[in-house]
């Protein structure tokens, strides 16, 4: 679980339940650099996780795949899901049937695919891999690369597939390339 503290760091209250931790003590949680009070985290869906605790071992294994991304803009007071982009990088409508279909991101460096990137020198610019759906997928074939220019409020699909990325010149220059296959190509944008 994730807790937030008061200004003195003496009293704590529950902020977000079921935030995953790896065997290397990394949490699926990150602060957005340069943006006061903005954090992004993955957590297990509460209703599925709580039911799974008393069920068979197979059900619990399935629940560990049911991670959902949430974002807060007020230091963990209120966490919300991230609305899915309406169109993909090719301009095609992304099929989402209801508000439970959201954008889910690889927040921390827990796998071999790109994770959330932010920089105090590029305020509001976020880059991440992830997927649109009802939970975060573990299949690299279903992962795409996304960009936000407003500290995570809205997102756009930047490219198909998982990418490695970097920004320069305070976020006005973005360079990226595939992180799953060997390639001699890189892509760049000079207008964010």
C-alpha positions in Angstrom: 0.0 0.0 0.0 1.0 3.6 -0.6 0.7 6.1 2.2 1.0 9.9 2.3 2.3 11.9 5.2 1.4 15.3 6.7 3.8 18.2 6.3 6.0 17.1 9.2 6.2 13.5 8.1 4.7 12.3 11.4 1.1 11.2 10.5 0.3 8.9 7.6 -2.9 8.1 5.8 -3.6 5.5 3.1 -3.3 6.9 -0.4 -3.5 3.9 -2.8 -4.0 0.2 -2.1 -2.1 -2.7 -3.7 0.9 -1.0 -5.3 3.1 -3.8 -6.6 6.7 -4.3 -5.4 9.3 -6.5 -7.1 11.8 -8.8 -5.5 14.4 -6.0 -5.9 12.3 -3.7 -3.7 11.2 -1.4 -6.6 7.7 -0.1 -6.4 5.5 0.4 -9.5 5.3 4.1 -8.6 7.1 7.3 -9.7 7.1 11.1 -9.1 6.8 13.2 -12.2 10.0 15.2 -12.3 9.6 19.0 -11.9 5.8 18.8 -11.2 4.8 19.3 -7.6 2.3 16.8 -6.4 2.1 14.7 -9.6 2.6 11.0 -9.2 1.8 7.9 -11.4 1.4 4.4 -10.0 0.2 1.0 -11.0 -1.9 -1.0 -8.6 -3.9 -4.2 -8.5 -7.6 -3.8 -9.1 -9.0 -3.8 -5.6 -12.1 -5.8 -6.1 -10.3 -8.6 -7.9 -7.4 -8.7 -5.6 -9.5 -8.8 -2.4 -11.6 -11.7 -3.8 -8.5 -13.5 -5.0 -6.9 -13.5 -1.6 -9.3 -16.1 -0.4 -9.4 -18.1 -3.7 -7.2 -20.7 -5.2 -3.5 -20.1 -6.1 -4.3 -20.0 -9.8 -6.8 -17.1 -9.3 -4.2 -15.1 -7.3 -1.7 -15.6 -10.2 -4.2 -14.2 -12.6 -4.9 -11.2 -10.4 -1.2 -10.3 -10.4 -1.6 -9.6 -14.1 -4.5 -7.2 -13.5 -2.6 -4.0 -12.9 -4.3 -0.6 -13.6 -2.5 2.8 -13.9 -3.6 5.8 -11.9 -2.4 9.3 -11.6 -2.7 12.0 -8.9 -2.2 15.7 -9.2 -2.6 16.5 -5.5 0.1 14.5 -3.8 -2.0 11.3 -3.5 -5.2 12.8 -2.2 -7.2 11.6 -5.3 -6.1 9.0 -7.8 -7.8 8.7 -11.2 -7.4 6.4 -14.2 -5.9 7.9 -17.3 -8.4 8.4 -20.2 -7.5 6.5 -23.3 -6.4 8.5 -26.4 -9.2 8.7 -29.0 -6.9 7.9 -32.0 -3.7 5.9 -32.5 -0.5 7.1 -34.1 -1.9 6.3 -37.6 -5.0 8.5 -37.0 -7.4 5.5 -36.5 -10.0 5.5 -33.8 -8.9 3.4 -30.7 -11.8 1.1 -29.7 -12.8 1.6 -26.1 -16.3 0.6 -25.1 -16.6 2.4 -21.8 -14.8 4.5 -19.2 -13.2 1.4 -17.6 -11.1 1.1 -20.8 -8.2 3.3 -20.0 -4.5 4.0 -20.8 -2.2 1.8 -18.7 1.5 2.6 -18.5 4.7 0.9 -17.6 5.5 3.2 -14.8 8.7 1.9 -13.2 11.6 0.0 -14.6 10.2 -3.4 -13.7 10.5 -5.1 -17.2 12.6 -4.9 -20.3 10.3 -2.4 -22.0 10.3 1.4 -21.7 9.0 2.9 -18.5 7.7 6.4 -17.7 10.2 9.2 -18.4 10.0 12.7 -17.1 12.6 15.5 -16.6 12.7 18.6 -14.5 14.2 20.3 -17.6 11.1 19.4 -19.7 8.2 20.4 -17.5 5.0 18.6 -18.3 6.5 16.3 -20.9 6.0 12.6 -20.1 6.9 9.6 -22.3 6.0 6.0 -21.6 5.1 2.7 -23.0 1.8 1.0 -22.3 -1.5 0.0 -23.7 -5.1 0.9 -24.0 -7.4 -1.6 -22.3 -8.9 -2.8 -19.0 -5.5 -3.6 -17.5 -1.7 -3.3 -18.2 -0.6 -6.0 -20.6 2.5 -8.1 -20.2 2.6 -8.9 -23.9 5.2 -6.7 -25.7 3.3 -7.1 -29.0 0.4 -5.1 -27.5 2.6 -2.3 -26.1 2.8 1.1 -27.8 4.6 4.4 -26.9 2.7 7.4 -25.6 3.5 11.1 -24.9 1.8 13.7 -22.7 2.6 17.4 -23.0 0.4 18.4 -20.0 1.9 16.5 -17.1 -0.2 13.4 -17.7 -3.7 14.8 -18.1 -4.0 13.8 -21.7 -2.0 11.4 -23.8 -1.3 10.7 -27.5 0.0 7.5 -29.0 3.4 8.5 -30.4 4.3 5.2 -32.1 3.4 1.6 -32.4 5.5 -0.8 -30.3 7.8 -0.3 -27.4 10.4 2.4 -27.6 13.4 3.8 -25.9 13.3 7.6 -25.7 15.0 10.8 -24.6 14.2 14.5 -24.8 16.4 17.6 -25.2 16.2 21.3 -25.4 13.6 21.5 -22.5 11.4 19.0 -24.2 11.2 20.5 -27.7 13.3 17.7 -29.2 12.3 14.1 -28.7 14.3 11.1 -30.1 13.2 7.5 -29.9 13.7 4.1 -31.4 12.6 0.5 -30.9 13.8 -1.2 -27.7 12.6 -4.7 -28.7 14.5 -5.3 -32.0 17.9 -4.4 -33.4 17.5 -1.4 -35.7 19.6 1.2 -37.5 16.7 3.7 -37.5 15.8 6.4 -35.0 12.9 8.8 -35.1 12.8 12.4 -33.9 10.5 15.3 -33.4 11.5 18.9 -33.2 8.0 20.2 -32.2 7.3 18.0 -29.2 
